[in-house]
Amino acid sequence: MMLETYTYLRVTAGDLRRRMHERLTNLVGDETGATAAEYGVLVALIAAVIIIGAGVLGTNVNTKLNDVGTTVGSIPAAS
């Protein structure tokens, strides 16, 4: 009886250890979260570049339109 109990406990403990090891190995090896984080960083960087580019482009276009307006406004009207 003692030998059966001892064997049962050893097998159960070994099985539990094996299952815990498999779960931890799968958890450490899982890169799903890392991939999602990388995509998040890429999206944030792309958004930042678009926002900065739109700001610079808007400023340059505004400057050019003001220059054209000033030039057109300084031309005397033809009679």
C-alpha positions in Angstrom: 0.0 0.0 0.0 2.8 2.4 0.9 4.6 1.6 -2.3 1.5 2.2 -4.4 0.9 5.6 -2.7 4.5 6.6 -3.2 4.4 5.6 -6.9 1.2 7.4 -7.4 2.6 10.6 -5.8 5.8 10.4 -7.8 3.9 9.9 -11.1 1.4 12.7 -10.3 4.2 15.1 -9.3 6.2 14.2 -12.4 3.1 14.8 -14.6 2.4 18.1 -12.9 6.0 19.1 -13.3 6.0 18.2 -17.0 2.7 20.1 -17.7 4.0 23.2 -15.8 7.2 23.0 -17.8 5.3 22.7 -21.1 3.1 25.6 -20.2 6.0 27.9 -19.2 7.9 26.9 -22.3 4.9 27.8 -24.5 4.4 31.1 -22.6 8.0 32.1 -23.0 8.2 31.1 -26.6 4.9 32.8 -27.5 5.7 36.0 -29.5 2.1 37.1 -30.2 2.3 40.0 -27.7 5.7 41.0 -29.0 4.4 41.1 -32.6 1.4 43.2 -31.6 3.7 45.6 -29.8 6.0 45.9 -32.8 3.0 46.7 -35.0 1.8 49.3 -32.5 5.2 51.0 -32.6 5.3 51.0 -36.4 1.8 52.5 -36.6 2.7 55.2 -34.1 5.9 56.1 -36.0 4.0 56.2 -39.4 1.3 58.4 -37.8 4.0 60.8 -36.4 5.7 61.1 -39.8 2.3 61.8 -41.5 1.4 64.5 -39.0 4.8 66.2 -39.2 4.8 65.9 -43.0 1.3 67.4 -43.2 2.3 70.3 -40.9 5.5 71.1 -42.9 3.6 70.8 -46.3 0.8 73.0 -45.0 3.2 75.7 -43.9 5.0 75.6 -47.2 1.8 75.8 -49.2 0.5 78.7 -47.1 3.8 80.6 -47.6 3.6 80.1 -51.4 0.0 81.1 -51.6 0.7 84.3 -49.6 3.6 85.1 -52.0 1.3 84.6 -55.0 -1.4 86.7 -53.3 1.1 89.5 -52.6 2.4 89.4 -56.2 -1.1 89.4 -57.7 -2.2 92.2 -55.4 0.8 94.4 -56.4 0.0 94.3 -60.2 -1.8 97.5 -61.3 -5.3 97.0 -62.7 -5.5 97.4 -66.5 -7.9 100.1 -67.8 
